[in-house]
Amino acid sequence: MILINIEEVDPSLERIIDWLDYYKASYKLINENQTELNFETIELSNDCFIIKTNPVDLSMFKVYWNRKSLPIKVNTHNGAVSSIHQQELNYLNVFLNRILETNAVNRYQDNFTNKLYNLYTAKKSGINIPDTIITQERESLIHFYNKHSGQIINKAIDSASLFDQKYGSCYTKLVEESEIKSVKKDFHPRYFKNVLQNNMKLGVFTFLVVVILWQFFRS
């Protein structure tokens, strides 16, 4: 079974479920408000390795996918604990997350990769990259939009979106001319790039789903 740890609102969730259901993969979804679990026991010997937590039993899962959510954390039944006991709980949480991430598509730490530096590194390595602009001026955005015949997308530098107010975090979307006209003359710096017309292009999202399914079925 696959454990998928998502943000409270995940715009890509519907597509994830469609892929997993299509391949008949078993999975469990939890969001960032469900990452604190009650610790039961850990059994470790030459013959077995068992982790018991609730309400989600971590021992059930072969593959883990953290989608910009919080790391898994366990607490005791005893409520408030001393600073020394909290230190031991922290140590236990590091252990549990390392075990989960042994067979993971994306770890908690991977959520902090810098996409702009990744793009710069790709350029330095000779990889073909899309034209990109980070701007806070509407006129610069209009020029970029016209240069690419309206085929540009808005991506979050981190998680904010210039146009879309539907979600608390941004997802990649095609920019409409009407949206550009609706923004102020100056705005917070935002990230835009042209749409690459490449039939061989495989989106990162699709790639991740393929990888997680491969991890699941080979385990």
C-alpha positions as CSV (number, residue, x, y, z in Angstrom):
1,M,0.0,0.0,0.0
2,I,1.1,3.6,-0.7
3,L,0.9,6.3,2.0
4,I,0.4,9.7,0.4
5,N,0.9,12.7,2.7
6,I,-0.7,15.8,1.1
7,E,-1.3,19.4,1.9
8,E,-4.7,20.2,3.3
9,V,-5.6,21.5,-0.2
10,D,-3.9,19.7,-3.1
11,P,-5.0,20.9,-6.5
12,S,-3.4,17.8,-8.2
13,L,-5.2,15.3,-5.9
14,E,-7.9,14.4,-8.4
15,R,-5.3,13.5,-11.0
16,I,-3.3,11.5,-8.5
17,I,-6.3,9.4,-7.6
18,D,-7.2,8.9,-11.2
19,W,-3.8,7.5,-12.0
20,L,-3.7,5.2,-8.9
21,D,-7.2,3.9,-9.5
22,Y,-6.5,3.3,-13.2
23,Y,-3.5,1.0,-12.2
24,K,-5.5,-0.5,-9.3
25,A,-2.9,0.5,-6.7
26,S,-4.0,0.5,-3.1
27,Y,-3.3,3.7,-1.2
28,K,-4.1,5.7,1.9
29,L,-4.4,9.5,1.9
30,I,-3.6,11.7,4.9
31,N,-3.3,15.5,5.0
32,E,-1.0,17.8,7.0
33,N,-3.6,17.9,9.8
34,Q,-3.4,14.1,10.2
35,T,0.3,13.6,10.5
36,E,0.4,13.4,14.3
37,L,-0.1,9.7,15.2
38,N,-0.3,7.8,18.5
39,F,2.7,5.7,19.2
40,E,2.0,2.0,20.2
41,T,5.1,-0.1,19.8
42,I,8.1,-1.0,17.7
43,E,9.3,-4.6,17.5
44,L,12.8,-5.2,16.0
45,S,14.5,-8.6,16.0
46,N,16.4,-10.9,13.6
47,D,13.0,-12.3,12.5
48,C,10.7,-9.3,12.3
49,F,10.3,-5.5,12.2
50,I,7.0,-4.1,13.2
51,I,5.8,-0.5,13.7
52,K,2.5,0.0,15.4
53,T,0.8,3.5,15.3
54,N,-2.7,4.7,15.1
55,P,-5.1,5.7,13.7
56,V,-2.7,5.1,10.7
57,D,-0.7,1.9,11.0
58,L,2.7,2.7,9.4
59,S,3.6,-1.0,9.1
60,M,1.0,-1.3,6.3
61,F,2.8,0.7,3.7
62,K,5.4,-0.2,1.1
63,V,5.9,3.2,-0.5
64,Y,5.7,6.8,0.9
65,W,5.0,10.0,-0.9
66,N,5.2,13.4,0.9
67,R,3.5,16.1,-1.3
68,K,4.6,19.3,0.4
69,S,3.1,18.2,3.7
70,L,4.5,18.0,7.3
71,P,6.6,15.0,8.3
72,I,5.0,12.1,10.3
73,K,5.1,12.7,14.0
74,V,4.2,10.4,16.9
75,N,3.0,11.3,20.4
76,T,2.5,9.2,23.5
77,H,-0.7,8.4,25.3
78,N,0.5,10.4,28.3
79,G,-0.1,13.9,27.1
80,A,2.5,16.5,28.1
81,V,6.0,15.1,28.6
82,S,9.2,16.4,30.1
83,S,11.9,18.0,28.0
84,I,14.0,14.8,28.2
85,H,11.2,12.6,27.1
86,Q,10.4,15.1,24.3
87,Q,14.0,14.8,23.1
88,E,13.6,11.0,23.0
89,L,10.3,11.4,21.1
90,N,12.1,13.6,18.6
91,Y,14.7,10.9,18.2
92,L,12.0,8.4,17.6
93,N,10.3,10.6,15.0
94,V,13.6,10.9,13.1
95,F,13.9,7.1,13.0
96,L,10.3,6.6,11.8
97,N,10.6,9.2,9.0
98,R,13.9,7.6,7.9
99,I,12.2,4.3,7.7
100,L,9.3,5.7,5.7
101,E,11.7,7.5,3.4
102,T,13.7,4.4,2.6
103,N,11.2,3.6,-0.1
104,A,9.9,7.1,-0.9
105,V,9.2,9.1,-4.1
106,N,9.5,12.4,-2.3
107,R,10.7,13.1,1.2
108,Y,9.9,16.0,3.5
109,Q,13.3,17.6,2.8
110,D,12.7,17.4,-1.0
111,N,9.9,19.9,-0.6
112,F,12.4,22.7,-0.1
113,T,14.3,22.3,-3.4
114,N,14.7,25.6,-5.2
115,K,13.1,25.3,-8.7
116,L,14.9,28.5,-9.9
117,Y,18.3,27.2,-9.0
118,N,17.4,23.9,-10.6
119,L,16.5,25.7,-13.8
120,Y,19.8,27.7,-13.7
121,T,21.7,24.4,-13.2
122,A,19.9,22.9,-16.2
123,K,20.9,25.8,-18.3
124,K,24.6,25.6,-17.2
125,S,24.5,21.9,-18.0
126,G,23.4,22.6,-21.6
127,I,19.8,21.4,-21.2
128,N,17.2,23.2,-23.3
129,I,15.1,25.2,-20.9
130,P,12.0,27.4,-21.5
131,D,12.2,31.2,-21.7
132,T,11.6,32.4,-18.1
133,I,10.9,35.7,-16.5
134,I,10.5,36.7,-12.9
135,T,8.9,40.2,-12.8
136,Q,6.9,42.5,-10.7
137,E,5.9,44.9,-13.6
138,R,2.8,44.4,-15.7
139,E,4.4,46.0,-18.8
140,S,7.3,43.4,-18.7
141,L,4.7,40.7,-18.3
142,I,2.7,42.0,-21.3
143,H,5.9,42.1,-23.4
144,F,6.7,38.5,-22.4
145,Y,3.1,37.4,-23.2
146,N,3.2,38.9,-26.6
147,K,6.7,37.6,-27.4
148,H,5.4,34.1,-26.9
149,S,2.0,34.6,-28.6
150,G,0.1,34.2,-25.4
151,Q,1.6,30.7,-24.7
152,I,3.0,31.4,-21.2
153,I,2.3,29.8,-17.8
154,N,2.4,31.1,-14.3
155,K,4.2,29.0,-11.7
156,A,4.8,29.7,-8.0
157,I,8.3,30.8,-7.0
158,D,7.4,28.9,-3.8
159,S,3.6,28.6,-3.2
160,A,1.9,31.9,-4.0
161,S,-0.1,32.6,-7.1
162,L,-0.6,35.9,-9.0
163,F,-4.0,35.1,-10.5
164,D,-5.6,32.1,-9.0
165,Q,-7.4,32.7,-5.7
166,K,-9.2,29.4,-5.6
167,Y,-6.4,27.5,-3.8
168,G,-4.2,28.5,-0.9
169,S,-1.2,27.3,-3.0
170,C,-0.4,27.7,-6.6
171,Y,-0.5,25.1,-9.3
172,T,0.9,25.6,-12.9
173,K,-1.6,27.3,-15.1
174,L,-1.8,28.9,-18.6
175,V,-2.0,32.7,-18.3
176,E,-5.0,34.4,-20.0
177,E,-4.9,37.9,-21.4
178,S,-7.8,39.0,-19.3
179,E,-5.9,38.0,-16.2
180,I,-2.9,40.2,-17.1
181,K,-5.3,43.1,-17.6
182,S,-6.8,42.6,-14.2
183,V,-3.5,42.9,-12.2
184,K,-2.1,46.1,-10.8
185,K,0.8,47.9,-12.6
186,D,3.2,46.6,-10.0
187,F,2.9,43.4,-8.0
188,H,4.9,41.0,-6.0
189,P,7.6,39.3,-8.1
190,R,6.1,36.3,-10.0
191,Y,7.5,33.5,-12.1
192,F,6.4,33.0,-15.7
193,K,7.8,30.8,-18.6
194,N,6.8,30.0,-22.1
195,V,5.1,26.7,-23.0
196,L,7.6,24.3,-24.6
197,Q,6.1,22.6,-27.6
198,N,7.8,19.2,-27.3
199,N,6.0,15.9,-28.0
200,M,8.7,14.1,-26.0
201,K,8.2,16.2,-22.9
202,L,7.2,14.3,-19.8
203,G,5.8,16.4,-17.0
204,V,7.3,16.1,-13.6
205,F,4.0,15.2,-12.1
206,T,3.4,12.3,-14.5
207,F,7.0,11.2,-14.0
208,L,6.5,11.1,-10.2
209,V,3.3,9.1,-10.5
210,V,5.1,6.6,-12.8
211,V,7.9,6.3,-10.3
212,I,5.7,5.8,-7.3
213,L,3.7,3.1,-9.2
214,W,7.0,1.4,-10.1
215,Q,8.1,1.5,-6.5
216,F,4.8,0.0,-5.4
217,F,4.6,-2.9,-7.8
218,R,8.2,-3.9,-7.5
219,S,8.1,-4.1,-3.7
